[in-house]
Amino acid sequence: MKIMPCPLNGPRNISEFSCFGEVKEHVDPRDLDDAAWADRTWFANNTAGVVREWWCHTATSYWFIAERHTVTDEIVRTYPASELFKARIDFAARDEGGGSTTGGKSK
């Protein structure tokens, strides 16, 4: 049995978790055309080595980040997403004229 060290719930069976892919830098979706956004959304780097990934403990819906070695499948460390992301980013919807409705400012 493989154990995942959850930052909230402690060591748990890996079957209690779901992986949601690599952690990527935030970009404003309004700055990318549809093809670039699709590439960013659906294509992974598939790096050999340690990568940061989004994980969720499905029983509690707790989201966190795990650093995992993709070759050995070793979980190097896990931590709350707040260690990496310090502020909330709100991306505003475009209005009918193509402009931002709130300017997409961070809170």
C-alpha positions as CSV (number, residue, x, y, z in Angstrom):
1,M,0.0,0.0,0.0
2,K,1.3,3.5,-0.9
3,I,0.9,6.2,1.7
4,M,0.4,9.9,0.9
5,P,1.3,12.4,3.6
6,C,-1.7,14.8,3.5
7,P,-1.0,18.2,5.0
8,L,-4.5,18.2,6.6
9,N,-5.2,14.6,7.4
10,G,-1.8,13.1,7.9
11,P,-0.6,9.8,6.3
12,R,-3.4,8.2,4.3
13,N,-3.8,5.5,1.7
14,I,-3.1,6.9,-1.8
15,S,-6.5,5.6,-3.0
16,E,-8.1,8.4,-1.0
17,F,-6.5,11.0,-3.3
18,S,-6.9,12.3,-6.9
19,C,-4.1,14.0,-8.9
20,F,-5.1,16.9,-11.1
21,G,-1.9,17.6,-12.9
22,E,1.0,20.0,-12.8
23,V,0.9,23.3,-10.9
24,K,1.3,26.0,-13.5
25,E,2.0,29.7,-13.3
26,H,-1.2,31.8,-13.3
27,V,-1.9,33.7,-16.5
28,D,-4.9,35.9,-17.4
29,P,-6.9,33.8,-19.9
30,R,-7.7,37.0,-21.8
31,D,-4.1,37.3,-22.7
32,L,-4.1,34.0,-24.7
33,D,-5.9,33.1,-27.9
34,D,-8.0,29.9,-28.0
35,A,-5.2,27.7,-29.4
36,A,-2.7,28.8,-26.8
37,W,-5.3,28.4,-24.0
38,A,-6.1,24.8,-25.2
39,D,-2.4,23.9,-25.3
40,R,-1.9,25.3,-21.8
41,T,-5.0,23.4,-20.5
42,W,-4.6,20.0,-22.1
43,F,-0.9,19.5,-22.7
44,A,1.6,18.6,-19.8
45,N,5.3,19.0,-19.9
46,N,5.9,15.4,-18.8
47,T,9.1,16.3,-17.1
48,A,11.3,13.5,-15.8
49,G,12.2,14.5,-12.3
50,V,10.5,16.4,-9.4
51,V,7.3,18.2,-10.4
52,R,4.7,20.1,-8.4
53,E,1.2,18.7,-8.8
54,W,-2.3,19.5,-7.6
55,W,-3.8,16.8,-5.4
56,C,-7.1,16.5,-3.6
57,H,-8.1,14.3,-0.6
58,T,-11.4,13.2,-2.0
59,A,-13.1,12.4,1.4
60,T,-12.5,16.0,2.7
61,S,-12.2,17.9,-0.6
62,Y,-8.9,19.3,0.7
63,W,-6.6,20.6,-2.1
64,F,-2.9,20.7,-1.7
65,I,0.4,20.6,-3.6
66,A,2.7,17.5,-3.8
67,E,6.2,17.5,-5.1
68,R,6.6,14.1,-6.8
69,H,9.5,12.5,-8.7
70,T,7.9,11.3,-11.9
71,V,10.6,8.6,-12.6
72,T,10.6,6.9,-9.2
73,D,7.0,8.0,-8.2
74,E,8.4,9.1,-4.8
75,I,6.4,11.8,-3.0
76,V,9.1,14.2,-2.0
77,R,6.9,16.6,0.1
78,T,3.3,17.9,0.4
79,Y,2.1,21.3,1.6
80,P,-0.9,23.6,1.6
81,A,-1.4,25.6,-1.6
82,S,-1.2,28.8,0.5
83,E,2.5,28.3,0.8
84,L,2.9,28.8,-3.0
85,F,-0.1,31.1,-3.7
86,K,-0.3,34.1,-1.3
87,A,-3.1,36.0,-2.9
88,R,-6.4,35.3,-4.7
89,I,-6.6,36.4,-8.4
90,D,-9.9,37.3,-9.9
91,F,-10.1,37.2,-13.6
92,A,-13.0,39.4,-14.7
93,A,-15.3,38.5,-17.6
94,R,-15.1,40.6,-20.7
95,D,-18.0,42.9,-21.3
96,E,-19.8,43.0,-24.7
97,G,-17.2,45.5,-26.0
98,G,-14.3,43.2,-25.3
99,G,-13.0,45.1,-22.3
100,S,-12.6,43.9,-18.7
101,T,-15.5,44.5,-16.3
102,T,-13.4,44.8,-13.2
103,G,-9.8,44.9,-14.4
104,G,-8.8,41.5,-13.0
105,K,-7.1,42.9,-9.9
106,S,-5.7,40.7,-7.2
107,K,-7.4,40.7,-3.8
